Amino acid sequence: MNEMTIRLERNGAAAVPGGQLLLGYAGNRGNYRLRIEQRGEWKGLTVCAHWHTPGASAATLVENGVLTVPAAVTAVSGVGCITFEGTDGSRTVTSADVRCKVCANSGTAEGAMPAPDTPAWEALVGLLGTGGITTAEKRELLAILRLLAAGNDAAMAAYDRLEALWSAPQPENKTTARLSLAVLGRMILGRS
């Protein structure tokens, strides 16, 4: 979540670092939050933000000093503004416009997000778990893993366990082999 601060100051001034809000690119949603600091006559008022952008004309309340930018505001690129209004029921304070900008992009294809590729270690463990490699391939893999584990005592211990499993004449326990390989992979990659 990108968080930016707007200070509501005396005499209706609204200060934004940099002079305007840059709300990324068209199509972003649920990505921006504004922290609203109420000073001077704004203290204690209920504050509403009025959005005037190419993507939206909307009003949203500031809750606990925070304002989530509506998805409609970043739906369309262009320049717009926000005007703040605060009230306690008997008086009203209105701010100057705060400029905001949503940058243009070429858009994205409609449809579902493609599924991520299977991480290499996960694919390897899956392949080993289904008995998908030959004894010769196991020997080649062990040679590579031994090089990778060199100098890392914990990884070498996991390598030794895997090598013992694959060298044993009895049928191997696929679950144990998968776990040993997964442990070895995490150790080589520096993960715990």
Secondary structure, DSSP 8 states (H G I E B T S, - for coil): -EEEEEEE-GGG-EE-TTSSEEEEETT--S-EEEEEEE-GGGTT-EEEEEEEETTEEEEEE-BTTEEE--GGGGSS-EEEEEEEEEE-SS-EEE---EEEEEE------SS--------HHHHHHHHHHTT-S-HHHHHHHHHHHHHHHTT-HHHHHHHHHHHHHHH-SS---HHHHHHHHHHHHHHHTT--
